[in-house]
């Protein structure tokens, strides 16, 4: 078996690390709208002393992608621990 073969332990490790990096970047990317809307809602509350319902609804709607990305992260990590096929992009 070659050192750089796709079945070598080194390449399997690098493949898993690449999957984890992609998953973490996607989780961070999908968390940005919820974080920004939360900070904006707090800023509006600090300025006016009131919290309009519209801003709460927008913040709630923008937090849904965070749940999906964290669920994907959890599912792939569980499959990695069980040594099952847990991939991000099937090539």
Secondary structure as UniProt FT lines:
FT   TURN            3..4
FT   TURN            6..7
FT   HELIX           9..48
FT   HELIX           53..62
FT   HELIX           64..81
FT   TURN            82..83
//
